[in-house]
Amino acid sequence: MSANGGALGPMVHARVHVLTNDGRHVVGTLRGFDQVTNVILEDCAERVYSSESGVEEAPLGVYMIRGDNVALVGPVDEELDAKLDLSGTRALPLKPIKF
Amino acid sequence: MLFYSYFKTLVGKPVTVELKNDLAITGTLVSVDQYLNIKLENTRVADEERYPHMRSVRNCFIRGSVVRYVQIPEGCVDVDILHDATRREARGA
């Protein structure tokens, strides 16, 4: 549907954050999507949060995430992202979505 | 379709969307679609100390299925009109 196409369309080929329903945080290049928010990410990595140590980036390669597991998609602001001190960030992982 | 139409009238207004993982995101409503997927601009997470995950996100797309609440600014809802409209829709008119 065009309404949804307007939603993720402008983000195609950009680096995006994806929060999934199980509380994971994946960053990757958005290569494709459809009307139920299935997304294809290239060069993606999971940002693993922990309260004891800094954020770890685990490389994942190409990922296809089924739409019903997608909670949020947001383009990475490269300027802000470059300034982030990931190794000094201590935070609990996001909670899973609870329906 | 009624709430879709209603949310369309809120485009441009500041709203706070609370997700079903307790993350609350404030921003300007940019668009909404038939699934009530929401796009926000100039986003800010309510409790950034606890949720630093979104610090490099300025605008985002939120899937309608994970939205728990949408907080809307006072005065943006005419309760009487919405009340009438929901009744009319329930009647199937």
Backbone of each chain as ProteinMPNN parsed JSONL, in Angstrom:
{"seq_chain_A": "MSANGGALGPMVHARVHVLTNDGRHVVGTLRGFDQVTNVILEDCAERVYSSESGVEEAPLGVYMIRGDNVALVGPVDEELDAKLDLSGTRALPLKPIKF", "coords_chain_A": {"N_chain_A": [[0.847, -1.206, 0.0], [0.401, 2.243, -0.672], [0.42, 4.035, 1.408], [1.941, 2.865, 3.42], [4.227, 2.515, 1.988], [5.127, 5.072, 1.838], [6.076, 5.27, 4.355], [8.431, 3.653, 5.043], [9.82, 3.932, 2.736], [11.489, 6.31, 2.231], [13.694, 5.597, 3.709], [15.116, 3.617, 2.507], [18.154, 2.089, 1.561], [19.527, 3.523, 3.408], [21.349, 3.759, 6.527], [19.895, 2.126, 9.229], [18.279, 1.908, 12.43], [16.894, -0.903, 13.982], [14.469, -1.945, 16.162], [13.563, -4.898, 17.708], [10.842, -7.158, 18.501], [11.68, -8.911, 20.483], [13.38, -7.433, 21.945], [15.838, -6.865, 20.912], [18.452, -4.931, 19.371], [19.196, -3.861, 16.303], [21.44, -2.693, 13.87], [21.648, -1.631, 10.578], [21.96, -1.581, 6.93], [19.177, -0.59, 5.205], [17.688, -2.521, 2.819], [15.398, -3.42, 1.671], [11.789, -3.656, 1.924], [8.384, -4.406, 2.858], [4.727, -4.259, 2.696], [3.952, -5.312, 5.149], [5.937, -4.651, 6.848], [8.113, -6.441, 6.749], [11.605, -6.602, 6.702], [14.712, -6.147, 4.977], [18.029, -6.245, 5.811], [21.339, -5.137, 5.269], [24.823, -5.699, 5.872], [24.555, -5.772, 8.701], [24.52, -5.329, 12.279], [24.277, -6.414, 15.607], [23.563, -4.487, 18.425], [24.642, -5.064, 21.516], [23.513, -4.723, 24.688], [24.542, -4.172, 28.047], [24.542, -4.127, 31.596], [26.871, -4.344, 32.911], [29.105, -4.098, 31.217], [30.396, -2.197, 28.395], [28.656, -1.314, 25.287], [28.41, -3.913, 22.968], [29.207, -4.719, 19.616], [27.864, -7.026, 17.547], [28.567, -8.546, 14.601], [26.309, -9.397, 11.971], [25.772, -9.771, 9.285], [23.74, -10.289, 6.416], [20.371, -9.75, 7.072], [17.021, -10.851, 7.279], [14.203, -9.633, 8.568], [11.243, -10.672, 9.93], [8.116, -9.049, 9.542], [6.265, -9.04, 11.733], [7.9, -9.131, 13.895], [9.104, -6.729, 14.078], [9.555, -3.745, 15.811], [10.293, -1.043, 15.764], [11.62, 1.251, 13.406], [14.259, 3.293, 12.557], [16.082, 5.877, 10.961], [19.651, 6.108, 11.123], [21.231, 8.796, 12.621], [24.025, 9.889, 11.402], [25.901, 11.72, 12.309], [25.303, 12.14, 15.022], [25.563, 9.509, 15.815], [28.259, 8.97, 15.448], [29.318, 10.366, 17.489], [28.626, 8.964, 19.706], [29.51, 7.278, 22.677], [29.969, 4.248, 22.682], [31.337, 2.15, 23.963], [31.411, 3.082, 26.489], [28.84, 3.104, 27.298], [26.477, 1.994, 29.466], [23.79, -0.016, 29.884], [20.682, -1.607, 30.544], [19.448, -4.271, 28.485], [16.82, -3.635, 26.085], [13.442, -4.195, 27.035], [11.469, -7.076, 26.109], [8.749, -6.814, 23.74], [5.559, -6.856, 25.08], [2.595, -8.33, 24.493]], "CA_chain_A": [[0.0, 0.0, 0.0], [1.224, 3.437, -0.806], [0.54, 4.714, 2.704], [3.081, 2.293, 4.111], [5.395, 2.786, 1.163], [5.605, 6.383, 2.259], [6.655, 5.197, 5.688], [9.821, 3.187, 5.05], [10.419, 4.249, 1.444], [12.6, 7.256, 2.276], [14.841, 5.08, 4.47], [15.789, 2.554, 1.756], [19.587, 2.287, 1.318], [20.144, 4.287, 4.499], [21.599, 2.987, 7.749], [18.738, 2.251, 10.117], [18.153, 1.137, 13.67], [15.653, -1.667, 14.069], [14.216, -2.584, 17.451], [12.694, -6.044, 17.462], [9.922, -7.447, 19.593], [12.352, -9.604, 21.583], [14.212, -6.475, 22.667], [17.153, -6.699, 20.294], [18.704, -3.673, 18.671], [20.017, -4.176, 15.137], [21.735, -1.552, 13.001], [22.072, -2.131, 9.269], [21.513, -0.807, 5.768], [17.863, -1.073, 4.76], [17.714, -2.806, 1.383], [14.058, -3.677, 1.16], [10.721, -3.784, 2.919], [7.08, -4.546, 2.203], [3.608, -3.621, 3.393], [3.798, -5.781, 6.535], [7.199, -4.281, 7.51], [9.271, -7.325, 6.623], [12.715, -5.756, 6.258], [15.985, -6.777, 4.638], [19.134, -5.399, 6.233], [22.645, -5.58, 4.818], [25.926, -5.252, 6.756], [23.986, -5.361, 9.968], [25.183, -5.722, 13.515], [23.434, -6.249, 16.788], [24.176, -3.781, 19.559], [24.294, -5.839, 22.7], [23.618, -3.865, 25.869], [24.728, -4.868, 29.317], [24.75, -3.16, 32.682], [28.223, -4.515, 33.454], [30.159, -3.642, 30.31], [29.927, -1.319, 27.34], [27.873, -1.916, 24.21], [29.192, -4.722, 22.028], [28.586, -4.851, 18.298], [28.038, -8.363, 16.998], [28.227, -8.514, 13.177], [25.334, -10.424, 11.604], [25.676, -9.953, 7.831], [22.442, -9.915, 5.846], [19.273, -10.252, 7.887], [15.665, -10.543, 6.88], [13.418, -9.677, 9.801], [9.817, -10.76, 9.638], [7.432, -7.836, 9.982], [5.601, -9.056, 13.043], [8.919, -8.979, 14.934], [9.693, -5.389, 14.026], [8.862, -2.784, 16.665], [10.592, 0.343, 15.388], [12.69, 1.457, 12.432], [14.615, 4.713, 12.526], [17.369, 6.117, 10.327], [20.764, 6.494, 11.992], [21.81, 10.12, 12.418], [25.45, 9.514, 11.423], [26.656, 12.692, 13.1], [25.081, 11.81, 16.428], [26.036, 8.155, 16.08], [29.715, 9.009, 15.535], [29.681, 10.965, 18.79], [28.24, 8.075, 20.808], [30.562, 6.508, 23.328], [29.298, 2.962, 22.885], [32.023, 1.294, 24.944], [31.163, 3.617, 27.828], [27.395, 3.094, 27.56], [26.001, 0.837, 30.215], [22.335, 0.022, 30.008], [20.028, -2.907, 30.424], [18.832, -4.442, 27.173], [15.399, -3.262, 26.055], [12.539, -5.294, 27.384], [10.707, -7.546, 24.946], [7.38, -6.321, 23.595], [4.597, -7.769, 25.715], [1.248, -8.059, 23.97]], "C_chain_A": [[0.874, 1.245, 0.0], [1.415, 4.145, 0.527], [1.763, 4.197, 3.455], [4.363, 2.511, 3.323], [5.99, 4.132, 1.51], [6.337, 6.326, 3.581], [8.123, 4.775, 5.677], [10.559, 3.521, 3.758], [11.614, 5.181, 1.526], [13.846, 6.705, 2.982], [15.626, 4.026, 3.682], [17.212, 3.004, 1.393], [20.253, 3.165, 2.372], [20.446, 3.335, 5.66], [20.409, 3.208, 8.686], [18.935, 1.441, 11.397], [16.862, 0.336, 13.554], [15.563, -2.236, 15.481], [13.249, -3.723, 17.188], [11.847, -6.33, 18.705], [10.578, -8.192, 20.751], [13.368, -8.705, 22.286], [15.6, -6.291, 22.076], [17.227, -5.398, 19.515], [19.679, -3.969, 17.534], [20.216, -2.903, 14.327], [22.226, -2.101, 11.673], [21.577, -1.237, 8.154], [20.213, -1.408, 5.25], [17.89, -1.281, 3.247], [16.324, -3.082, 0.825], [13.062, -3.816, 2.285], [9.433, -4.038, 2.164], [5.977, -4.007, 3.115], [3.383, -4.141, 4.803], [5.095, -5.582, 7.337], [8.214, -5.403, 7.614], [10.403, -6.429, 6.149], [13.939, -6.613, 5.929], [17.084, -5.788, 5.001], [20.443, -6.0, 5.747], [23.69, -5.024, 5.786], [25.406, -4.921, 8.137], [24.73, -5.962, 11.157], [24.205, -5.525, 14.65], [24.209, -5.458, 17.826], [23.696, -4.451, 20.825], [24.561, -4.984, 23.935], [23.776, -4.704, 27.122], [24.987, -3.828, 30.394], [26.157, -3.256, 33.236], [29.332, -3.988, 32.548], [29.532, -2.792, 29.216], [29.156, -2.075, 26.259], [28.804, -2.69, 23.277], [28.46, -4.787, 20.714], [28.894, -6.229, 17.739], [27.625, -8.348, 15.537], [27.31, -9.673, 12.796], [25.25, -10.68, 10.102], [24.337, -9.485, 7.302], [21.347, -10.551, 6.692], [17.952, -9.92, 7.215], [14.848, -10.695, 8.168], [11.939, -9.673, 9.447], [9.07, -9.593, 10.3], [6.828, -7.888, 11.369], [6.6, -9.017, 14.204], [9.543, -7.597, 14.983], [8.887, -4.449, 14.911], [9.054, -1.371, 16.133], [11.727, 0.36, 14.365], [13.001, 2.953, 12.413], [15.972, 4.91, 11.876], [18.429, 6.573, 11.339], [21.181, 7.918, 11.644], [23.323, 9.941, 12.567], [26.27, 10.446, 12.315], [26.541, 12.369, 14.59], [25.687, 10.457, 16.762], [27.553, 8.124, 16.245], [30.16, 9.53, 16.893], [29.386, 10.043, 19.968], [29.453, 7.348, 21.369], [29.962, 5.143, 23.677], [29.985, 2.126, 23.957], [31.802, 1.794, 26.365], [29.68, 3.612, 28.194], [27.001, 1.821, 28.282], [24.496, 0.957, 30.396], [21.798, -1.389, 29.92], [19.5, -3.049, 29.0], [17.372, -4.0, 27.235], [14.553, -4.471, 26.42], [11.839, -5.801, 26.125], [9.326, -6.901, 24.929], [6.453, -7.341, 24.236], [3.192, -7.431, 25.27], [0.174, -8.298, 25.026]], "O_chain_A": [[1.947, 1.276, 0.602], [2.444, 4.781, 0.757], [2.52, 4.968, 4.045], [5.441, 2.67, 3.895], [7.207, 4.313, 1.481], [7.125, 7.215, 3.903], [8.968, 5.468, 6.242], [11.783, 3.407, 3.692], [12.66, 4.883, 0.95], [14.929, 7.279, 2.866], [16.684, 3.585, 4.13], [17.436, 4.141, 0.977], [21.426, 3.512, 2.236], [19.871, 2.251, 5.758], [19.978, 4.34, 8.904], [19.653, 0.441, 11.43], [15.849, 0.851, 13.079], [16.474, -2.926, 15.94], [12.231, -3.537, 16.522], [12.105, -5.817, 19.793], [10.095, -8.121, 21.881], [14.132, -9.173, 23.13], [16.447, -5.63, 22.676], [16.22, -4.848, 19.069], [20.843, -4.288, 17.772], [19.278, -2.132, 14.122], [23.123, -2.944, 11.642], [20.868, -0.259, 8.391], [20.157, -2.587, 4.901], [18.089, -0.333, 2.487], [16.111, -2.982, -0.384], [13.421, -4.059, 3.437], [9.399, -3.898, 0.942], [6.241, -3.392, 4.148], [2.695, -3.491, 5.589], [5.325, -6.241, 8.351], [9.096, -5.349, 8.471], [10.193, -5.58, 5.283], [14.161, -7.665, 6.53], [17.074, -4.64, 4.556], [20.639, -7.214, 5.801], [23.464, -4.005, 6.437], [25.773, -3.889, 8.699], [25.455, -6.95, 11.043], [23.408, -4.588, 14.65], [25.383, -5.734, 18.075], [22.514, -4.415, 21.165], [25.694, -4.576, 24.189], [23.22, -5.797, 27.24], [25.579, -2.781, 30.134], [26.604, -2.36, 33.953], [30.357, -3.498, 33.021], [28.31, -2.679, 29.117], [29.021, -3.298, 26.305], [29.845, -2.186, 22.856], [27.234, -4.897, 20.684], [30.052, -6.56, 17.488], [26.445, -8.155, 15.244], [27.51, -10.801, 13.248], [24.71, -11.704, 9.685], [23.847, -8.422, 7.683], [21.393, -11.744, 6.991], [17.786, -8.839, 6.649], [14.817, -11.767, 8.771], [11.453, -8.781, 8.752], [9.346, -9.21, 11.437], [6.867, -6.903, 12.105], [6.201, -8.886, 15.361], [10.402, -7.321, 15.82], [7.667, -4.365, 14.775], [8.103, -0.592, 16.058], [12.673, -0.422, 14.457], [12.098, 3.778, 12.268], [16.919, 4.192, 12.197], [18.14, 7.317, 12.276], [21.456, 8.21, 10.48], [23.846, 9.852, 13.678], [27.209, 10.018, 12.986], [27.535, 12.33, 15.316], [26.251, 10.265, 17.839], [28.083, 7.368, 17.06], [31.233, 9.185, 17.386], [29.831, 10.295, 21.088], [30.308, 6.867, 20.625], [29.511, 4.911, 24.799], [29.323, 1.472, 24.763], [31.975, 1.049, 27.329], [29.305, 4.064, 29.276], [27.174, 0.716, 27.769], [24.001, 1.915, 30.988], [22.4, -2.259, 29.29], [19.141, -2.052, 28.374], [16.762, -3.993, 28.304], [14.915, -5.615, 26.144], [11.637, -5.04, 25.179], [8.803, -6.495, 25.967], [6.548, -8.539, 23.969], [2.654, -6.381, 25.621], [-1.012, -8.117, 24.752]]}, "seq_chain_B": "MLFYSYFKTLVGKPVTVELKNDLAITGTLVSVDQYLNIKLENTRVADEERYPHMRSVRNCFIRGSVVRYVQIPEGCVDVDILHDATRREARGA", "coords_chain_B": {"N_chain_B": [[-11.474, 2.444, 10.495], [-11.988, 4.858, 11.505], [-10.356, 5.756, 13.626], [-8.002, 5.922, 12.308], [-8.568, 8.048, 10.57], [-8.932, 9.967, 12.513], [-6.37, 10.1, 13.709], [-5.013, 11.145, 11.562], [-5.764, 13.771, 11.604], [-4.181, 14.702, 13.562], [-1.666, 15.076, 12.613], [1.432, 16.718, 12.599], [1.27, 17.576, 15.157], [2.617, 17.533, 18.512], [3.269, 14.424, 19.978], [3.258, 11.728, 22.379], [4.414, 8.518, 22.227], [3.844, 5.488, 23.686], [5.457, 2.46, 23.86], [4.922, -1.138, 23.773], [7.033, -2.164, 25.144], [7.575, -0.535, 27.188], [9.056, 1.667, 26.465], [9.016, 5.108, 25.961], [8.357, 7.478, 23.554], [8.714, 10.745, 22.476], [7.588, 13.028, 20.028], [7.115, 14.857, 16.899], [4.185, 14.206, 15.165], [4.31, 12.711, 12.063], [3.256, 11.032, 10.06], [0.593, 8.662, 9.56], [-0.696, 5.397, 9.036], [-3.005, 2.941, 7.609], [-2.685, 0.799, 9.336], [-2.261, 1.99, 11.662], [0.409, 2.44, 12.019], [3.046, 4.56, 12.961], [4.74, 7.568, 12.231], [7.338, 9.493, 13.5], [8.947, 12.65, 14.136], [11.871, 14.489, 15.06], [12.498, 13.105, 17.499], [12.452, 12.13, 20.963], [13.506, 10.301, 23.713], [11.738, 9.431, 26.605], [12.94, 8.612, 29.134], [16.025, 8.932, 29.115], [18.347, 8.176, 30.407], [17.906, 5.592, 31.237], [17.194, 4.389, 28.888], [19.307, 4.493, 26.62], [19.443, 3.673, 24.066], [18.394, 4.859, 21.797], [19.757, 7.143, 21.075], [20.934, 8.087, 18.724], [18.866, 8.456, 16.98], [16.719, 10.43, 15.169], [14.327, 10.588, 13.873], [11.573, 8.376, 13.423], [9.975, 5.242, 12.544], [7.226, 3.668, 13.786], [5.865, 0.552, 14.454], [2.451, -0.142, 14.236], [1.408, -2.272, 15.745], [2.904, -2.457, 18.074], [2.325, -0.391, 19.685], [1.332, 0.953, 22.735], [0.132, 3.155, 24.103], [-0.969, 6.362, 22.857], [-0.145, 9.501, 23.645], [-1.834, 12.501, 23.487], [-1.824, 16.02, 22.738], [-3.453, 18.321, 24.951], [-6.692, 19.452, 24.165], [-6.7, 18.642, 21.572], [-8.559, 16.853, 20.969], [-11.892, 16.559, 20.209], [-14.18, 15.542, 22.197], [-16.939, 15.153, 22.013], [-17.504, 15.092, 19.25], [-15.988, 12.869, 18.48], [-17.156, 10.916, 19.988], [-19.79, 10.848, 18.9], [-19.081, 10.048, 16.327], [-17.935, 7.501, 16.712], [-20.148, 6.124, 17.606], [-21.8, 6.31, 15.369], [-20.281, 4.817, 13.584], [-20.349, 2.348, 14.82], [-22.974, 1.732, 14.486], [-22.941, 1.27, 11.881], [-23.34, 3.113, 9.945]], "CA_chain_B": [[-10.993, 3.583, 9.706], [-12.273, 6.107, 12.216], [-9.203, 6.25, 14.381], [-7.019, 6.309, 11.296], [-8.927, 9.412, 10.169], [-8.704, 10.863, 13.645], [-4.932, 10.336, 13.858], [-4.555, 11.998, 10.459], [-5.966, 15.182, 11.976], [-3.162, 15.078, 14.556], [-0.362, 15.248, 11.957], [2.048, 18.009, 12.901], [1.152, 17.847, 16.603], [3.537, 16.751, 19.338], [2.625, 13.308, 20.67], [4.146, 10.772, 23.032], [3.979, 7.158, 21.935], [4.421, 4.502, 24.598], [5.506, 1.14, 23.237], [4.616, -2.251, 24.671], [8.206, -2.534, 25.941], [7.662, 0.574, 28.144], [9.798, 2.791, 25.912], [8.11, 6.204, 25.598], [9.032, 8.347, 22.595], [7.982, 11.969, 22.168], [8.01, 13.634, 18.762], [6.049, 15.43, 16.088], [3.549, 13.195, 14.312], [4.526, 13.003, 10.648], [2.238, 10.348, 9.284], [-0.025, 7.488, 10.132], [-1.326, 4.66, 7.948], [-4.208, 2.203, 7.996], [-2.392, -0.104, 10.455], [-1.878, 2.9, 12.736], [1.853, 2.65, 12.092], [3.224, 5.978, 13.238], [6.053, 8.148, 11.979], [7.616, 10.656, 14.334], [10.094, 13.466, 13.767], [12.488, 15.139, 16.237], [12.103, 12.244, 18.616], [13.184, 12.175, 22.224], [13.045, 9.223, 24.584], [11.385, 10.037, 27.892], [13.924, 8.323, 30.172], [17.21, 8.617, 28.313], [19.321, 7.505, 31.264], [17.606, 4.168, 31.262], [17.097, 3.911, 27.508], [20.203, 5.251, 25.752], [19.509, 2.954, 22.795], [17.87, 5.632, 20.657], [20.353, 8.47, 21.079], [21.257, 8.581, 17.381], [17.664, 8.417, 16.147], [16.025, 11.716, 15.21], [12.948, 10.343, 13.477], [11.414, 6.925, 13.376], [8.74, 4.59, 12.131], [6.821, 2.745, 14.844], [4.844, -0.363, 13.954], [1.213, 0.032, 14.996], [1.128, -3.393, 16.647], [3.664, -2.389, 19.328], [1.951, 0.839, 20.395], [0.417, 0.766, 23.855], [-0.639, 4.402, 24.218], [-0.515, 7.598, 22.225], [-0.576, 10.667, 24.428], [-2.048, 13.607, 22.558], [-1.884, 17.275, 23.477], [-4.77, 18.725, 25.41], [-7.409, 20.309, 23.214], [-6.648, 18.097, 20.206], [-9.639, 15.902, 20.757], [-13.236, 17.013, 20.526], [-14.761, 14.303, 22.69], [-18.316, 14.995, 21.525], [-17.485, 14.681, 17.845], [-15.455, 11.513, 18.414], [-18.219, 10.111, 20.59], [-20.818, 10.69, 17.866], [-18.531, 9.319, 15.188], [-17.787, 6.085, 17.08], [-21.507, 5.551, 17.634], [-22.262, 6.179, 13.994], [-19.555, 3.711, 12.965], [-20.843, 1.111, 15.434], [-24.275, 1.467, 13.865], [-22.655, 0.868, 10.499], [-23.799, 4.149, 9.013]], "C_chain_B": [[-11.137, 4.897, 10.469], [-11.051, 6.653, 12.939], [-8.043, 6.599, 13.456], [-7.299, 7.752, 10.868], [-8.632, 10.397, 11.29], [-7.214, 11.172, 13.795], [-4.397, 11.227, 12.741], [-4.738, 13.476, 10.793], [-4.911, 15.65, 12.976], [-1.781, 15.289, 13.938], [0.175, 16.658, 12.215], [2.032, 18.351, 14.382], [2.195, 17.03, 17.376], [2.776, 15.645, 20.087], [3.692, 12.472, 21.376], [3.583, 9.383, 22.793], [4.652, 6.22, 22.931], [4.308, 3.133, 23.951], [5.209, 0.059, 24.273], [5.87, -2.834, 25.33], [8.544, -1.406, 26.924], [8.478, 1.774, 27.654], [8.8, 3.882, 25.503], [8.863, 7.216, 24.744], [8.14, 9.547, 22.29], [8.488, 12.525, 20.843], [6.826, 14.234, 18.041], [5.502, 14.346, 15.173], [3.7, 13.59, 12.845], [3.476, 12.315, 9.785], [1.722, 9.131, 10.02], [-0.657, 6.738, 8.968], [-2.456, 3.782, 8.483], [-3.962, 1.188, 9.107], [-2.132, 0.675, 11.747], [-0.384, 2.823, 13.03], [2.056, 4.153, 12.188], [4.633, 6.409, 12.864], [6.211, 9.404, 12.802], [8.895, 11.344, 13.865], [10.593, 14.155, 15.032], [12.164, 14.376, 17.519], [13.027, 12.404, 19.821], [12.615, 11.046, 23.086], [12.851, 9.798, 25.982], [12.471, 9.829, 28.951], [15.234, 7.916, 29.503], [18.315, 7.938, 29.115], [19.158, 5.993, 31.183], [17.577, 3.57, 29.856], [17.992, 4.728, 26.585], [20.239, 4.694, 24.329], [19.19, 3.824, 21.586], [18.534, 7.001, 20.525], [20.731, 8.981, 19.691], [20.076, 8.442, 16.416], [16.938, 9.755, 16.288], [14.569, 11.575, 14.752], [12.781, 8.849, 13.29], [10.018, 6.51, 12.92], [8.403, 3.581, 13.227], [5.706, 1.861, 14.322], [3.608, -0.267, 14.849], [0.979, -1.039, 16.043], [1.874, -3.311, 17.968], [3.318, -1.151, 20.149], [1.0, 0.497, 21.531], [-0.476, 1.999, 24.006], [-0.101, 5.459, 23.273], [-1.057, 8.729, 23.085], [-0.682, 11.841, 23.475], [-2.182, 14.898, 23.345], [-3.331, 17.625, 23.836], [-5.424, 19.611, 24.343], [-7.382, 19.784, 21.795], [-7.741, 17.073, 19.968], [-10.96, 16.558, 21.163], [-14.026, 15.762, 20.897], [-16.154, 14.081, 22.112], [-18.358, 14.495, 20.085], [-17.035, 13.23, 17.719], [-16.485, 10.505, 18.929], [-19.312, 9.806, 19.557], [-20.322, 9.798, 16.742], [-18.386, 7.83, 15.499], [-19.158, 5.412, 17.117], [-22.029, 5.299, 16.243], [-21.599, 4.979, 13.33], [-20.057, 2.373, 13.513], [-22.189, 0.714, 14.826], [-24.118, 1.037, 12.407], [-23.107, 1.884, 9.48], [-22.617, 4.797, 8.289]], "O_chain_B": [[-10.509, 5.903, 10.139], [-10.75, 7.845, 12.877], [-7.213, 7.452, 13.77], [-6.387, 8.577, 10.809], [-8.15, 11.506, 11.057], [-6.824, 12.325, 13.981], [-3.442, 11.976, 12.943], [-3.976, 14.326, 10.334], [-4.762, 16.849, 13.212], [-0.832, 15.637, 14.641], [-0.539, 17.65, 12.066], [2.692, 19.295, 14.817], [2.6, 15.957, 16.93], [1.769, 15.907, 20.745], [4.869, 12.506, 21.017], [2.428, 9.103, 23.114], [5.88, 6.164, 23.011], [3.228, 2.7, 23.55], [5.24, 0.304, 25.48], [5.798, -3.867, 25.996], [9.663, -1.332, 27.43], [8.578, 2.783, 28.353], [7.844, 3.605, 24.778], [9.891, 7.748, 25.165], [6.98, 9.401, 21.902], [9.689, 12.493, 20.572], [5.686, 14.14, 18.495], [6.257, 13.653, 14.49], [3.272, 14.67, 12.437], [2.884, 12.927, 8.896], [2.333, 8.642, 10.971], [-1.111, 7.362, 8.009], [-2.82, 3.866, 9.656], [-4.91, 0.753, 9.761], [-1.825, 0.093, 12.787], [0.048, 3.104, 14.148], [1.326, 4.927, 11.569], [5.603, 5.704, 13.144], [5.34, 10.274, 12.808], [9.789, 10.725, 13.288], [9.824, 14.377, 15.967], [11.633, 14.929, 18.482], [14.2, 12.759, 19.704], [11.4, 10.864, 23.172], [13.687, 10.553, 26.479], [12.879, 10.791, 29.601], [15.525, 6.731, 29.341], [19.13, 7.204, 28.555], [20.124, 5.237, 31.078], [17.895, 2.397, 29.661], [17.496, 5.572, 25.839], [20.984, 5.192, 23.485], [19.661, 3.556, 20.48], [17.958, 7.917, 19.937], [20.839, 10.192, 19.497], [20.256, 8.326, 15.204], [16.587, 10.163, 17.395], [13.695, 12.33, 15.178], [13.751, 8.139, 13.026], [9.06, 7.283, 12.912], [9.228, 2.728, 13.553], [4.708, 2.362, 13.804], [3.715, -0.306, 16.075], [0.42, -0.765, 17.105], [1.522, -4.024, 18.908], [3.937, -0.889, 21.18], [-0.015, -0.168, 21.322], [-1.702, 1.884, 24.032], [1.08, 5.452, 22.928], [-2.268, 8.891, 23.235], [0.26, 12.145, 22.743], [-2.61, 14.877, 24.499], [-4.279, 17.276, 23.132], [-4.753, 20.422, 23.703], [-7.967, 20.393, 20.899], [-7.835, 16.493, 18.886], [-11.124, 17.038, 22.285], [-14.483, 15.02, 20.027], [-16.512, 12.957, 21.761], [-19.134, 13.603, 19.741], [-17.613, 12.455, 16.957], [-16.654, 9.413, 18.386], [-19.701, 8.653, 19.369], [-21.034, 8.915, 16.265], [-18.678, 6.989, 14.649], [-19.302, 4.262, 16.704], [-22.611, 4.255, 15.949], [-22.245, 4.217, 12.612], [-20.177, 1.394, 12.777], [-22.5, -0.467, 14.673], [-25.046, 0.511, 11.792], [-23.246, 1.574, 8.296], [-22.812, 5.691, 7.465]]}, "name": "protein", "num_of_chains": 2, "seq": "MSANGGALGPMVHARVHVLTNDGRHVVGTLRGFDQVTNVILEDCAERVYSSESGVEEAPLGVYMIRGDNVALVGPVDEELDAKLDLSGTRALPLKPIKFMLFYSYFKTLVGKPVTVELKNDLAITGTLVSVDQYLNIKLENTRVADEERYPHMRSVRNCFIRGSVVRYVQIPEGCVDVDILHDATRREARGA"}
